[in-house]
Amino acid sequence: MPIEIPAAEGTAEALVARPSTAIGPLPGVILYMDAFGLRPRIQEIVQRIADWGYVVLAPNVFYREGSMAELAPAVDMSAQEGREAAGKAAFPRVGRLTPEKALQDINAWVSALAGLNGVAPGPIGTTGYCMGARLAVRTATSHADVVAACGGFHGGGLATDGPDSPHLKLGNARARFVFGHADNDRSMAPDAVARLGEALQAAGLEASNEIYAGAPHGYTMADTSAFNPAATERHFQELQALLDTTLKG
């Protein structure tokens, strides 16, 4: 179900999903999309997580650039050529979503989740894909008082040499983390995975920080040529275990 959220610089659309059978207040989860935007594949993932017993909010983090419909990929991404063409259109938007803008919006996403009907008071979870993994980490480090679980899958740029790299704020976090990195990922090379692991350990955080062997960047996205079913199912299993143990345990 799409809703609208007052964000830092305008109104943002968001997807909301609830389980079809569960009743009563449920833990809340914020899900951050990949660079290709809110589309049917993201809606499928949102609903699958909701069916585990959660209320899930997936905001259009590119609301400054356009609506969900306007930003939806205009090509068939199941072919490599189409995925590359969609990337050329989407990736400039990623760069324009600076950490400063993202942090302003994260305040709105957290507030919106708390205000949704059926969301239980208490800790929340967050997860993200590709560039959305960075947003999930920034949510966990900027709202450590409420975020108890953070997942990141085929994320890029999580531990860079830049002064605003997400890993540098992990000392603020209290969440449990699960990362499922893509294999041979130029945006998250083995040295970056190691740097992330060192930061998690230095912060004293409980975390899993694994490279999924043979899984390309974007492996969860069934509407693209990068889809890897085995890695996708592994990610769902590890994400559900993370959420269930931290938010329901």
Helices and strands as residue ranges (DSSP letters): E 2-7, E 10-17, E 28-32, H 40-50, E 55-59, H 68-71, H 80-96, H 99-115, E 124-129, H 131-142, E 147-153, G 166-172, E 176-181, H 190-202, E 207-211, H 229-243, I 244-248
